[in-house]
């Protein structure tokens, strides 16, 4: 017999996992993630020599310090450094070299130039993007994050005293996810992406401006996917800002041209 508020979990048939009913107070979204955490990384700051140097480099990066300001920060740190951490940075070049080394640990960005024509005039737009598959592979290789990924479609329902009433509050609980897994070969699992361009947030680097394109893995729990840590939204590309041209700005076709530029760039990001 079932009790009111019991939770029924049905996995996709291809998963080979039988349906199961849990008491409401015993139900857990991902019990494996809670009981099988891998040992913590004892040196997450590598390739920096110590946590102190990583945090100083992080401050310089987040504060957008110029080289003179970075040298000043390092000078102060060298004067104040005490304890077991040996501070080895001499100037901004040392930080740049460490960031370069750290960038080799994950997939880097690719730069391309896309040429577009409007009324016999040509424009070149720089496209910076991150290979989506390589980005996802970086996340899949993270042992701490992998435990939280859900690859099999699920159908959850709650007992109301008479019947089990289905509810959906995760992407992998939707019919589209279930139908997608049904179309895959036996043993294959869906890896799904959420992509959006945020035109309300204009990114600036020097004199260049662009709108960020953000990617998330829909297989992750909401709190991780929408968080700021590992597994949260990543900027995987930028939509260029099309500068207004006095010759064409008042023409109706100019708006369509800007949309065409954004669609072309977004298509390039998706083609990875």
N, C-alpha and C positions, 0 to 999 in steps of 0.2 A: 504494500500500500504506500501511496505517496502522501507527503505532508505539504500543506500550503507553503509556497515560496521555495520548494525544492527546485534545483537547477538541473536541467537535462542538457547534456553536451553530446552532440552528434558530429562525428568527424567524417570527412569525405571518404567514400568507400575505398578509394585508392590508397588511403593512409593505412588501411588494415587495422585501425583502432576501433574497438567496439564502443557503442553508445553507453553512457553511464549517467546515473542520476546521483546528485550530491545534495546533502542537506545544505540549506542556505548558509549556515554558519561555518560549514566545512569547505565551501566552494572556493577554489583558488584559480586565478586566471592562468598562471604558468607555474605550477608547483616545482618543476625542474629548476627553474631559475632561482627559486628560493632555497633549494636544498643542495644544489650541485654547483655552487659558485667555485670557479677555479681560484687557485692561490693568487693573491694580489701581486701586481708587478712591483717589485721592490725598488726599481729605478726607472720610474716613468719619465724622468727628465732627459734620458739619453737621446741624442748624442752629446748633450751638454755634460760637463764634468761633474756637476752637482746641482742640486735643486736651487741653490742660491743663484747660480749663474743663469739658470733657465728663467727664474722669476724676474731677474734684472732685465734680461733680454725681452721678456714678455711686457714689462713696463714700458721699455723703449718703443716696442712695436705698437702697443695700444695707445700710448700717448702721442704717437707719430712724431717722436723726437727727431730733430735733424742731427747731423754728425757731431756738431759742436756740443749740442745738448747731451747727446749720448756719451761723449767723452767726459763731460762734466759729471754725469751720473756715475760713470765707472770710477772716476777719481774719488768721489765721495765714498763709494762702496769699498774701494781698496783701503781707504783710511779707516773705515769703520768695521771691516770684516774681522770677526773673531770666531773662536770655536774650532770645530773639526773641519769645516769647509774651507778649502783652499781656493781663493779667488784668483783666477789666472788671466782674466781679461785685461788687456792693456789699453785697447781703444775700440772704436766702432767696427774696425775691420775684423776683429776677433769674433764679434757678435754676428756679423754678416756671414762669416765662414761657417759658424755653427748653424745658423738658419739654413744655409745652403745644404749642409750635411743632413739636417732634419728633413728638408724637403725631399730628399732622396728616399725617405722611408715610406712615402705615399706617392700616388700618381700625381703628376704635375699638370699645369694648364698648358693648352695648346693655343697658339696665336695664328690666325689666318686673316686674309683680307678678302672681302667680298665686294665686287664691283656691281653697281646698280646704275641704270640709265633712266632719266626722265626728260622727255622732250629733247632728245639728242645731246643732253648734258650728262656727264658721267660723274659718279661719286664713289669713293673708296671708303669702306667701313671696316674697322678692325673688329675681329671677332675673337674673344677670349673664352675658352670653354674647357671644361673638365670632362674627359671621357667617362660617360655615365656608367658603363660596365666596369671599368677599372675602379671607379669610385665605389661602386657597390661591392666589388671584390675586396677592396680594402676593409670595408665594414664586416664582410663575411669572415675575414681572417682574424678579426678581433675575438679572442676566446671569451671575454667577459660579455660582449654584446651578443654573440651568437646564441647564447642560452635564452635570450629574450625574443628571438625571432620565431614567428609562427608561419610554417610553410603549408600546412594542410587547412583547407576550408573547414569551417565549423558552423553548426547551427545550434544556437542556444535558445532554450525556452524555459519559462518559469511557471510552476504549477500554481494555479489560482484557486485551488480547492476542488475544481472539477476537471479542468483541462490544462494541458501544457500550452502556454501562449509564447510564441516565438518573439524574441527581441533582437535588435541589431544595433551594436554600438562600436563595432570595429570593422575595418575594411574587409578582413578575411572572414567575416560573418555574413557578408552580402551574397546575394544570388550570383552576381557577376563573377565573384571569386570562385564560387562553387562550380559554376558552368565552365570557367576557364580551366580549372584543374581537370574537369571531365574530358576536355579536349586534348590533354597532354598524354604522352606515352606513359606506360606503366612505370612507376618509380620516379617520374619527373615531378617537380614541385614548382608552383608559381612564385616568382620574385617580382613584386609589383612596386611601381614608382608613383610618387606624387610630385608633380612639377607645377610650379607657378612663377609668373613674373610679377614682381612687386613694383609697380610704377609710382607708388607713393614714397619709395625710399630711393633717393638718387645717390649713387656711390660716386665719390670723387677721389681721383688719384692724380695729384699734380694738376694739370690742365684738362685731363680727360674726365668725362662724365658718362655714366651708363646706368641702366636699370638692372638690378640683380635678378638672376633666375635661380630659384631655390629648389632643391630636390630633397625628398624624404623617401624612406622605405616604408611602404604601407604594411609590411609584415611585422613592424615593431609596435610595441604598446604605445598608446597615446602619450603617456607622460614622458617617455624617452624620445619619441618622434618629434614632439613639440617642445622639448627641452633645449637647453643651451650646451649640453655636454656632448660626449661621443654618441652618435646615433641621431642627434637632432638635425634640424634643417641645415643643409650645406649650400653655399653659393657655388653653382656649377657652370655659370656663364653670365654674360652681361649683354643686354640689349642696348645697342648704341643710341645716343641721343642724336637725332637728325636735326642739324642746325637749320633754322629758318633761312630761306633764300628769298631776298626781296623781289627777285624776278618772278618767283612762282608762288609765294606764300598765300596770295589771295585767290589762287586758282583751285577749284574743287578737287582736281586730280592730285594736288599736292598731299592732301590728307591720305588718299589711297596709296600714294608713293611711300609715305612714311610707314603705313601699315604693311606694305609689301616688304620693306626693309626688315621690319621686326619679324615678320613671318619667315622670311628667308633665313635670318640668323637663328631663329628658334628651331627651324627645320634642321639646320646644321648641327645644333646641339643634340637634337634627337637622333641624328644619324650616327652618333658614336656607338 
